[in-house]
Amino acid sequence: MALSGYRIMWMLVMFDLPVRSRAERAAATGFRNFLLDLGFERSQYSVYLRFCRGKEQVEAYARRIERSVPEYGSVNLLSF
């Protein structure tokens, strides 16, 4: 599939996860590593972004991320 300026998108994941206990820290670290394994790059400590080839790819990543969100905290996805 050829890239088109009308189809390319960026996906931004912003999160605020609790890190008070050892289990919460492990869950937050696991989530950050999960994003890195998906090809996201760290922009700030809790802000990651990734280039996507279009809306379909953004939706596929969103589904995977939604299944991996830790039990507590806040995770927001933005695509543009």
N, CA, C and O atoms as a MOPAC input file, in Angstrom:
PM7 MOZYME 1SCF
protein

 N      0.84100 1    -1.17100 1     0.00000 1
 C      0.00000 1     0.00000 1     0.00000 1
 C      0.89000 1     1.24100 1     0.00000 1
 O      1.75400 1     1.38900 1     0.86400 1
 N      0.68500 1     2.10600 1    -0.94400 1
 C      1.45100 1     3.33700 1    -1.03200 1
 C      0.96200 1     4.32800 1     0.02200 1
 O     -0.23100 1     4.41200 1     0.31100 1
 N      1.90100 1     5.07100 1     0.58600 1
 C      1.53400 1     6.07400 1     1.58500 1
 C      0.95200 1     7.29600 1     0.91000 1
 O      1.43200 1     7.72100 1    -0.14100 1
 N     -0.06400 1     7.85200 1     1.50100 1
 C     -0.71500 1     9.04700 1     0.99000 1
 C     -0.77800 1    10.07000 1     2.11000 1
 O     -1.01700 1     9.71500 1     3.26500 1
 N     -0.56700 1    11.32300 1     1.78200 1
 C     -0.66100 1    12.39000 1     2.77300 1
 C     -2.04200 1    12.49900 1     3.38000 1
 O     -2.21000 1    13.12900 1     4.42400 1
 N     -3.03400 1    11.89500 1     2.74600 1
 C     -4.39200 1    11.93500 1     3.26800 1
 C     -4.70300 1    10.74400 1     4.16700 1
 O     -5.73700 1    10.73300 1     4.83400 1
 N     -3.82800 1     9.74300 1     4.19500 1
 C     -4.09800 1     8.54800 1     4.98400 1
 C     -3.19000 1     8.42100 1     6.20300 1
 O     -3.56800 1     7.77400 1     7.18000 1
 N     -2.01800 1     9.01500 1     6.17000 1
 C     -1.09300 1     8.83000 1     7.28400 1
 C     -1.61400 1     9.52700 1     8.53800 1
 O     -2.24400 1    10.58200 1     8.46700 1
 N     -1.34000 1     8.92200 1     9.67000 1
 C     -1.82300 1     9.46400 1    10.93500 1
 C     -0.77400 1     9.23100 1    12.01600 1
 O      0.10100 1     8.37500 1    11.88100 1
 N     -0.87700 1     9.99400 1    13.06900 1
 C     -0.09300 1     9.78000 1    14.27900 1
 C     -1.04700 1     9.34300 1    15.36700 1
 O     -2.19900 1     9.77600 1    15.41600 1
 N     -0.56100 1     8.49100 1    16.23000 1
 C     -1.33700 1     8.04300 1    17.37100 1
 C     -0.57000 1     8.42100 1    18.63600 1
 O      0.62200 1     8.13600 1    18.75300 1
 N     -1.24300 1     9.04800 1    19.56000 1
 C     -0.64600 1     9.52500 1    20.79700 1
 C     -1.33200 1     8.81800 1    21.96800 1
 O     -2.56000 1     8.79800 1    22.05100 1
 N     -0.54500 1     8.24500 1    22.86000 1
 C     -1.06300 1     7.58500 1    24.06100 1
 C     -0.54400 1     8.36800 1    25.25800 1
 O      0.66400 1     8.51000 1    25.44700 1
 N     -1.47600 1     8.87300 1    26.06600 1
 C     -1.12600 1     9.62100 1    27.27800 1
 C     -1.73300 1     8.88000 1    28.45600 1
 O     -2.89100 1     8.46500 1    28.40000 1
 N     -0.96700 1     8.71300 1    29.51400 1
 C     -1.50400 1     7.97100 1    30.64500 1
 C     -0.98800 1     8.49800 1    31.96600 1
 O      0.07600 1     9.10900 1    32.05700 1
 N     -1.79100 1     8.23500 1    32.98800 1
 C     -1.45100 1     8.56800 1    34.36800 1
 C     -1.81000 1     7.32800 1    35.17900 1
 O     -2.98200 1     7.08700 1    35.46900 1
 N     -0.81400 1     6.55500 1    35.53800 1
 C     -1.03500 1     5.30000 1    36.24900 1
 C     -0.47500 1     5.40500 1    37.66100 1
 O      0.57800 1     6.00700 1    37.87100 1
 N     -1.17700 1     4.81900 1    38.63000 1
 C     -0.67300 1     4.87600 1    40.01300 1
 C      0.59900 1     4.04400 1    40.16300 1
 O      0.75400 1     3.00700 1    39.51900 1
 N      1.50200 1     4.51100 1    41.01700 1
 C      2.77100 1     3.81200 1    41.25100 1
 C      3.10300 1     3.78900 1    42.75100 1
 O      4.27400 1     3.82900 1    43.12900 1
 N      2.07900 1     3.72500 1    43.59500 1
 C      2.30500 1     3.74900 1    45.04000 1
 C      2.82500 1     2.41500 1    45.56700 1
 O      3.68900 1     2.38700 1    46.44400 1
 N      2.31100 1     1.32800 1    45.04600 1
 C      2.73600 1     0.01400 1    45.53000 1
 C      3.65000 1    -0.65800 1    44.50500 1
 O      3.75500 1    -0.21700 1    43.36000 1
 N      4.29800 1    -1.71700 1    44.93400 1
 C      5.17600 1    -2.47900 1    44.03200 1
 C      4.38200 1    -3.05600 1    42.85800 1
 O      4.86600 1    -3.05400 1    41.72700 1
 N      3.18000 1    -3.54400 1    43.11500 1
 C      2.33400 1    -4.11600 1    42.04900 1
 C      1.91900 1    -3.03900 1    41.04500 1
 O      1.90300 1    -3.28700 1    39.84000 1
 N      1.58400 1    -1.84500 1    41.54200 1
 C      1.20200 1    -0.75300 1    40.63800 1
 C      2.38600 1    -0.31600 1    39.78600 1
 O      2.22800 1    -0.04900 1    38.59500 1
 N      3.56300 1    -0.24200 1    40.38400 1
 C      4.76400 1     0.11400 1    39.60400 1
 C      5.03600 1    -0.92700 1    38.53100 1
 O      5.39400 1    -0.58000 1    37.40600 1
 N      4.87100 1    -2.19500 1    38.86600 1
 C      5.09600 1    -3.27200 1    37.89800 1
 C      4.08600 1    -3.18000 1    36.75600 1
 O      4.44400 1    -3.38000 1    35.59600 1
 N      2.82300 1    -2.87800 1    37.07700 1
 C      1.79900 1    -2.74500 1    36.03600 1
 C      2.10500 1    -1.55900 1    35.12300 1
 O      1.95500 1    -1.66300 1    33.90600 1
 N      2.53100 1    -0.43700 1    35.69800 1
 C      2.86300 1     0.75000 1    34.89100 1
 C      4.06800 1     0.47300 1    34.00000 1
 O      4.06700 1     0.84300 1    32.82600 1
 N      5.08500 1    -0.16700 1    34.54100 1
 C      6.26800 1    -0.50900 1    33.75000 1
 C      5.90000 1    -1.49000 1    32.64300 1
 O      6.37000 1    -1.35800 1    31.51300 1
 N      5.06800 1    -2.46400 1    32.96100 1
 C      4.62100 1    -3.41800 1    31.95300 1
 C      3.86900 1    -2.73700 1    30.82500 1
 O      4.04500 1    -3.09300 1    29.66000 1
 N      3.03400 1    -1.76200 1    31.15600 1
 C      2.28300 1    -1.03900 1    30.12900 1
 C      3.22100 1    -0.21500 1    29.25600 1
 O      3.06800 1    -0.19700 1    28.03500 1
 N      4.18300 1     0.46200 1    29.85800 1
 C      5.16100 1     1.23500 1    29.06200 1
 C      5.94300 1     0.31400 1    28.13000 1
 O      6.15100 1     0.64700 1    26.96300 1
 N      6.37400 1    -0.83200 1    28.63100 1
 C      7.11500 1    -1.77900 1    27.79100 1
 C      6.23600 1    -2.34000 1    26.68100 1
 O      6.71200 1    -2.57600 1    25.57100 1
 N      4.96200 1    -2.55300 1    26.97200 1
 C      4.00900 1    -3.00800 1    25.96100 1
 C      3.94200 1    -2.00100 1    24.81200 1
 O      3.97600 1    -2.38300 1    23.64200 1
 N      3.84600 1    -0.70700 1    25.15300 1
 C      3.79100 1     0.32800 1    24.11000 1
 C      5.07900 1     0.33600 1    23.28400 1
 O      5.03400 1     0.45800 1    22.06000 1
 N      6.21400 1     0.20600 1    23.94800 1
 C      7.48400 1     0.16500 1    23.21300 1
 C      7.53800 1    -1.04400 1    22.28400 1
 O      8.02700 1    -0.93800 1    21.15900 1
 N      7.04400 1    -2.18400 1    22.74200 1
 C      7.02200 1    -3.39200 1    21.90900 1
 C      6.11600 1    -3.22700 1    20.69200 1
 O      6.34200 1    -3.85600 1    19.65900 1
 N      5.08100 1    -2.37600 1    20.81200 1
 C      4.20100 1    -2.10100 1    19.68000 1
 C      4.81400 1    -1.10100 1    18.69700 1
 O      4.24000 1    -0.84600 1    17.63800 1
 N      5.95300 1    -0.54500 1    19.03200 1
 C      6.60600 1     0.40400 1    18.13200 1
 C      6.38600 1     1.85600 1    18.47900 1
 O      6.74400 1     2.74100 1    17.70200 1
 N      5.80300 1     2.11500 1    19.63300 1
 C      5.62400 1     3.50600 1    20.06400 1
 C      6.95600 1     4.05300 1    20.54700 1
 O      7.81900 1     3.30500 1    21.00700 1
 N      7.11200 1     5.35900 1    20.43800 1
 C      8.31000 1     6.03600 1    20.93100 1
 C      7.91200 1     6.94400 1    22.07700 1
 O      6.84100 1     7.55100 1    22.06900 1
 N      8.78500 1     7.02600 1    23.05500 1
 C      8.51000 1     7.87100 1    24.21000 1
 C      8.77800 1     9.33000 1    23.87300 1
 O      9.87900 1     9.69200 1    23.45900 1
 N      7.76300 1    10.16100 1    24.05500 1
 C      7.90100 1    11.59900 1    23.86700 1
 C      8.18300 1    12.26200 1    25.21400 1
 O      9.04000 1    13.13800 1    25.32200 1
 N      7.45300 1    11.83200 1    26.23000 1
 C      7.66700 1    12.22100 1    27.61400 1
 C      7.46700 1    10.96700 1    28.44200 1
 O      7.16000 1     9.91300 1    27.88500 1
 N      7.63000 1    11.04700 1    29.74200 1
 C      7.58300 1     9.84400 1    30.57000 1
 C      6.26900 1     9.08800 1    30.42000 1
 O      6.28400 1     7.85700 1    30.40900 1
 N      5.15100 1     9.76300 1    30.30700 1
 C      3.86800 1     9.07600 1    30.15900 1
 C      3.13900 1     9.48100 1    28.88000 1
 O      1.90900 1     9.46100 1    28.82500 1
 N      3.90000 1     9.84400 1    27.86000 1
 C      3.34100 1    10.20500 1    26.55900 1
 C      4.14100 1     9.47400 1    25.47900 1
 O      5.34900 1     9.66800 1    25.34000 1
 N      3.44400 1     8.63600 1    24.72500 1
 C      4.08100 1     7.84500 1    23.67400 1
 C      3.36100 1     8.09400 1    22.36100 1
 O      2.15400 1     8.33300 1    22.34900 1
 N      4.09400 1     8.03900 1    21.25200 1
 C      3.46400 1     8.25500 1    19.95200 1
 C      4.00900 1     7.29700 1    18.91200 1
 O      5.09900 1     6.74000 1    19.04100 1
 N      3.19200 1     7.12700 1    17.86500 1
 C      3.54800 1     6.19800 1    16.80300 1
 C      2.91800 1     6.66400 1    15.50400 1
 O      1.78300 1     7.13900 1    15.48000 1
 N      3.66900 1     6.51900 1    14.42900 1
 C      3.19700 1     6.78900 1    13.08700 1
 C      2.35800 1     5.59900 1    12.62500 1
 O      2.75100 1     4.45100 1    12.83200 1
 N      1.22300 1     5.85700 1    12.00900 1
 C      0.35400 1     4.79200 1    11.49800 1
 C      0.02600 1     5.05200 1    10.02400 1
 O      0.04800 1     6.19300 1     9.56100 1
 N     -0.27500 1     3.97900 1     9.30500 1
 C     -0.54800 1     4.08400 1     7.87400 1
 C     -1.98300 1     4.45400 1     7.55000 1
 O     -2.33500 1     4.56400 1     6.37600 1
 N     -2.80900 1     4.64600 1     8.54300 1
 C     -4.18800 1     5.03600 1     8.28100 1
 C     -5.09900 1     4.69800 1     9.43900 1
 O     -4.66700 1     4.18300 1    10.47000 1
 N     -6.37400 1     5.00100 1     9.24500 1
 C     -7.36700 1     4.83900 1    10.29000 1
 C     -7.49700 1     3.37700 1    10.73400 1
 O     -7.67400 1     3.10500 1    11.92200 1
 N     -7.41300 1     2.45200 1     9.80100 1
 C     -7.54800 1     1.03200 1    10.13900 1
 C     -6.44100 1     0.59100 1    11.09000 1
 O     -6.69600 1    -0.14100 1    12.04600 1
 N     -5.22000 1     1.03400 1    10.83300 1
 C     -4.10900 1     0.65700 1    11.70400 1
 C     -4.26100 1     1.31700 1    13.07600 1
 O     -3.96600 1     0.68500 1    14.09100 1
 N     -4.70600 1     2.55200 1    13.12900 1
 C     -4.94900 1     3.23200 1    14.39900 1
 C     -5.99100 1     2.46000 1    15.20400 1
 O     -5.81400 1     2.25000 1    16.40400 1
 N     -7.06400 1     2.03900 1    14.55800 1
 C     -8.11600 1     1.29900 1    15.25600 1
 C     -7.60100 1    -0.04200 1    15.77200 1
 O     -7.98200 1    -0.46900 1    16.86200 1
 N     -6.74800 1    -0.70600 1    15.01100 1
 C     -6.18100 1    -1.98600 1    15.44800 1
 C     -5.29800 1    -1.78900 1    16.68200 1
 O     -5.38500 1    -2.56200 1    17.63600 1
 N     -4.45500 1    -0.76500 1    16.66700 1
 C     -3.61800 1    -0.47800 1    17.83300 1
 C     -4.47900 1    -0.08600 1    19.03500 1
 O     -4.18800 1    -0.48400 1    20.16300 1
 N     -5.53000 1     0.68900 1    18.79900 1
 C     -6.40900 1     1.11000 1    19.89500 1
 C     -7.04000 1    -0.10700 1    20.56900 1
 O     -7.12600 1    -0.15600 1    21.79600 1
 N     -7.47800 1    -1.08400 1    19.78700 1
 C     -8.05900 1    -2.29700 1    20.37300 1
 C     -7.04000 1    -3.04800 1    21.22000 1
 O     -7.36200 1    -3.51100 1    22.31400 1
 N     -5.81300 1    -3.17000 1    20.72200 1
 C     -4.77000 1    -3.87100 1    21.48100 1
 C     -4.44400 1    -3.14300 1    22.77400 1
 O     -4.26900 1    -3.76700 1    23.82000 1
 N     -4.36300 1    -1.80800 1    22.69500 1
 C     -4.04500 1    -1.01300 1    23.88800 1
 C     -5.17400 1    -1.11000 1    24.90400 1
 O     -4.92100 1    -1.26300 1    26.09900 1
 N     -6.41700 1    -1.02400 1    24.44000 1
 C     -7.55200 1    -1.09200 1    25.35600 1
 C     -7.57200 1    -2.40500 1    26.12500 1
 O     -7.98200 1    -2.42500 1    27.28500 1
 N     -7.14300 1    -3.49200 1    25.51500 1
 C     -7.10100 1    -4.78900 1    26.19300 1
 C     -5.96000 1    -4.86700 1    27.20200 1
 O     -5.96900 1    -5.74400 1    28.06600 1
 N     -4.98400 1    -3.97400 1    27.11300 1
 C     -3.78900 1    -4.04500 1    27.96000 1
 C     -3.70900 1    -2.94900 1    29.01500 1
 O     -2.70500 1    -2.85400 1    29.72200 1
 N     -4.72700 1    -2.13300 1    29.13600 1
 C     -4.71300 1    -1.04300 1    30.11100 1
 C     -4.74100 1    -1.63500 1    31.52300 1
 O     -5.56500 1    -2.50400 1    31.81100 1
 N     -3.85400 1    -1.17600 1    32.40100 1
 C     -3.88300 1    -1.64100 1    33.79700 1
 C     -5.22400 1    -1.33800 1    34.45600 1
 O     -5.97600 1    -0.47800 1    33.99700 1
 N     -5.51000 1    -2.05100 1    35.53000 1
 C     -6.81200 1    -1.94800 1    36.19500 1
 C     -7.11500 1    -0.53000 1    36.68100 1
 O     -8.24700 1    -0.06200 1    36.55900 1
 N     -6.11700 1     0.14800 1    37.22600 1
 C     -6.32800 1     1.49600 1    37.76900 1
 C     -5.54700 1     2.51800 1    36.95400 1
 O     -4.56900 1     2.18100 1    36.28700 1
 N     -5.98800 1     3.76200 1    37.01700 1
 C     -5.30400 1     4.83600 1    36.31500 1
 C     -6.11500 1     5.31200 1    35.12400 1
 O     -7.25100 1     4.89100 1    34.90800 1
 N     -5.51000 1     6.18400 1    34.37400 1
 C     -6.17300 1     6.80000 1    33.22700 1
 C     -5.28200 1     6.68500 1    31.99600 1
 O     -4.09700 1     7.01400 1    32.04700 1
 N     -5.85400 1     6.21900 1    30.89400 1
 C     -5.14100 1     6.12000 1    29.62200 1
 C     -5.99900 1     6.78100 1    28.56200 1
 O     -7.17900 1     6.45600 1    28.42800 1
 N     -5.41600 1     7.71400 1    27.79800 1
 C     -6.12400 1     8.42300 1    26.73700 1
 C     -5.39800 1     8.21700 1    25.42100 1
 O     -4.17000 1     8.26400 1    25.35900 1
 N     -6.17600 1     7.98800 1    24.36600 1
 C     -5.63500 1     7.82200 1    23.01400 1
 C     -6.08900 1     8.99700 1    22.15800 1
 O     -7.24300 1     9.42100 1    22.22500 1
 N     -5.17900 1     9.50800 1    21.36400 1
 C     -5.49100 1    10.60700 1    20.46200 1
 C     -4.87400 1    10.26100 1    19.11300 1
 O     -3.71000 1     9.86900 1    19.04200 1
 N     -5.64700 1    10.40300 1    18.04900 1
 C     -5.10700 1    10.17100 1    16.71300 1
 C     -5.34400 1    11.42200 1    15.86600 1
 O     -6.39900 1    12.05400 1    15.93500 1
 N     -4.34600 1    11.75300 1    15.08000 1
 C     -4.46100 1    12.93900 1    14.21400 1
 C     -3.63500 1    12.74000 1    12.97000 1
 O     -3.59300 1    13.61900 1    12.10900 1

